[in-house]
Amino acid sequence: MVEFALRWLPFGGPRADDILVTFGISTLTFARRLQEVLASDHPPRLSLAERNGLREMAAALGRPSERP
């Protein structure tokens, strides 16, 4: 999930249909799970820029008006 999100980071995040096809979940669920991974006790090794970018992406995807 993190690798998928990182690939989409330069583009502002994945589209809802890409998330659905890849993971079979909604954009909101994807955003919540990504936030959980980043906040976990053992988060993936990411640079500060990647971590902040993914947090911003997840927050934006979690807002209905911001979803692609």
GROMACS elastic network, one bead per residue, 0.5 to 0.9 nm:
[ bonds ]
;  ai    aj funct       b0    kb
    1     4     6  0.50940   500
    1     5     6  0.61663   500
    1     6     6  0.85866   500
    1    23     6  0.84074   500
    1    30     6  0.83514   500
    1    33     6  0.86144   500
    1    34     6  0.71534   500
    1    37     6  0.89895   500
    2     5     6  0.50143   500
    2     6     6  0.60446   500
    2     7     6  0.86421   500
    2    34     6  0.70142   500
    2    37     6  0.81590   500
    2    38     6  0.87766   500
    2    44     6  0.80161   500
    2    54     6  0.83024   500
    3     6     6  0.50202   500
    3     7     6  0.62860   500
    3     8     6  0.88034   500
    4     7     6  0.52612   500
    4     8     6  0.65930   500
    4     9     6  0.87771   500
    4    14     6  0.84543   500
    5     8     6  0.51729   500
    5     9     6  0.60097   500
    5    13     6  0.67153   500
    5    14     6  0.71406   500
    5    34     6  0.83178   500
    5    54     6  0.70366   500
    5    57     6  0.83633   500
    5    58     6  0.89612   500
    6    10     6  0.78513   500
    6    13     6  0.84206   500
    6    50     6  0.74576   500
    6    53     6  0.86521   500
    6    54     6  0.72071   500
    7    10     6  0.72121   500
    7    11     6  0.83849   500
    7    13     6  0.84256   500
    7    14     6  0.86805   500
    8    11     6  0.53950   500
    8    12     6  0.65353   500
    8    14     6  0.54728   500
    9    12     6  0.53031   500
    9    13     6  0.51936   500
    9    14     6  0.78793   500
    9    50     6  0.83535   500
    9    53     6  0.69480   500
    9    54     6  0.69629   500
    9    57     6  0.72476   500
   10    13     6  0.74065   500
   11    14     6  0.75459   500
   12    57     6  0.66488   500
   12    60     6  0.88588   500
   12    68     6  0.88646   500
   13    54     6  0.86333   500
   13    57     6  0.60022   500
   13    58     6  0.82372   500
   13    60     6  0.86081   500
   13    61     6  0.75916   500
   13    67     6  0.88859   500
   13    68     6  0.79146   500
   14    17     6  0.82248   500
   14    18     6  0.62396   500
   14    19     6  0.66308   500
   14    27     6  0.87143   500
   14    61     6  0.86946   500
   14    68     6  0.73086   500
   15    18     6  0.52985   500
   15    19     6  0.65014   500
   15    20     6  0.87577   500
   15    27     6  0.80194   500
   15    67     6  0.75577   500
   15    68     6  0.50682   500
   16    19     6  0.52233   500
   16    20     6  0.61795   500
   16    21     6  0.86818   500
   16    26     6  0.69209   500
   16    27     6  0.54690   500
   16    67     6  0.73665   500
   16    68     6  0.62799   500
   17    21     6  0.60283   500
   17    22     6  0.84143   500
   17    26     6  0.86096   500
   17    27     6  0.85300   500
   18    21     6  0.52546   500
   18    22     6  0.59926   500
   18    23     6  0.83301   500
   19    22     6  0.52235   500
   19    23     6  0.57035   500
   19    24     6  0.68759   500
   19    25     6  0.66152   500
   19    26     6  0.68682   500
   19    27     6  0.64251   500
   19    30     6  0.73009   500
   20    23     6  0.54948   500
   20    25     6  0.50871   500
   20    26     6  0.59663   500
   20    27     6  0.74861   500
   21    24     6  0.56395   500
   21    25     6  0.81382   500
   22    25     6  0.83068   500
   23    26     6  0.84793   500
   23    30     6  0.82514   500
   25    28     6  0.82082   500
   25    29     6  0.61917   500
   25    30     6  0.65404   500
   26    29     6  0.52129   500
   26    30     6  0.62045   500
   26    31     6  0.86410   500
   27    30     6  0.50215   500
   27    31     6  0.61350   500
   27    32     6  0.86423   500
   27    61     6  0.64377   500
   27    62     6  0.72035   500
   27    67     6  0.75003   500
   27    68     6  0.89748   500
   28    31     6  0.51044   500
   28    32     6  0.62345   500
   28    33     6  0.86440   500
   28    58     6  0.86485   500
   28    61     6  0.65087   500
   28    62     6  0.51008   500
   28    63     6  0.79645   500
   28    64     6  0.82537   500
   28    67     6  0.87009   500
   29    32     6  0.50988   500
   29    33     6  0.61016   500
   29    34     6  0.84906   500
   29    62     6  0.81859   500
   30    33     6  0.51864   500
   30    34     6  0.60499   500
   30    35     6  0.85451   500
   30    58     6  0.79249   500
   30    61     6  0.82466   500
   30    62     6  0.84619   500
   31    34     6  0.51579   500
   31    35     6  0.61730   500
   31    36     6  0.86362   500
   31    55     6  0.89758   500
   31    57     6  0.79138   500
   31    59     6  0.69331   500
   31    60     6  0.83170   500
   31    61     6  0.58161   500
   31    62     6  0.55652   500
   32    35     6  0.51070   500
   32    36     6  0.62038   500
   32    37     6  0.87407   500
   32    58     6  0.71435   500
   32    59     6  0.85442   500
   32    61     6  0.89900   500
   32    62     6  0.72049   500
   33    37     6  0.62136   500
   33    38     6  0.86364   500
   33    58     6  0.88011   500
   34    37     6  0.51337   500
   34    38     6  0.62523   500
   34    39     6  0.86061   500
   34    54     6  0.79323   500
   34    55     6  0.80121   500
   34    58     6  0.64932   500
   35    38     6  0.51573   500
   35    39     6  0.61058   500
   35    40     6  0.85288   500
   35    54     6  0.82753   500
   35    55     6  0.65847   500
   35    58     6  0.63246   500
   35    59     6  0.80769   500
   36    39     6  0.50984   500
   36    40     6  0.59238   500
   37    40     6  0.51932   500
   37    41     6  0.86019   500
   37    42     6  0.81144   500
   37    43     6  0.60020   500
   37    44     6  0.78284   500
   38    41     6  0.86251   500
   38    42     6  0.83657   500
   38    43     6  0.53378   500
   38    44     6  0.73267   500
   38    51     6  0.73812   500
   38    54     6  0.82544   500
   38    55     6  0.75193   500
   39    42     6  0.82091   500
   39    43     6  0.66873   500
   40    43     6  0.54111   500
   42    45     6  0.88583   500
   43    46     6  0.83123   500
   45    51     6  0.88355   500
   46    49     6  0.79451   500
   46    50     6  0.58303   500
   46    51     6  0.58682   500
   47    50     6  0.51254   500
   47    51     6  0.61288   500
   47    52     6  0.85280   500
   48    51     6  0.50983   500
   48    52     6  0.60273   500
   48    53     6  0.83608   500
   49    52     6  0.52145   500
   49    53     6  0.59220   500
   49    54     6  0.85035   500
   50    53     6  0.50150   500
   50    54     6  0.60363   500
   50    55     6  0.85075   500
   51    54     6  0.52262   500
   51    55     6  0.61826   500
   51    56     6  0.86594   500
   52    55     6  0.50604   500
   52    56     6  0.61678   500
   52    57     6  0.85260   500
   53    56     6  0.51357   500
   53    57     6  0.60801   500
   53    58     6  0.85890   500
   54    58     6  0.60200   500
   54    59     6  0.84699   500
   55    58     6  0.51507   500
   55    59     6  0.61522   500
   55    60     6  0.85962   500
   56    59     6  0.50975   500
   56    60     6  0.61356   500
   56    61     6  0.85688   500
   57    60     6  0.51024   500
   57    61     6  0.60579   500
   57    62     6  0.84805   500
   58    61     6  0.50735   500
   58    62     6  0.60565   500
   58    63     6  0.88264   500
   59    62     6  0.50979   500
   59    63     6  0.66225   500
   60    63     6  0.53612   500
   60    64     6  0.82456   500
   60    65     6  0.84674   500
   60    66     6  0.55012   500
   60    67     6  0.68438   500
   61    64     6  0.72008   500
   61    65     6  0.86550   500
   61    66     6  0.60359   500
   61    67     6  0.50131   500
   61    68     6  0.76739   500
   62    65     6  0.88400   500
   62    66     6  0.76247   500
   62    67     6  0.72502   500
   63    66     6  0.53620   500
   63    67     6  0.65177   500
   64    67     6  0.55292   500
   65    68     6  0.85904   500
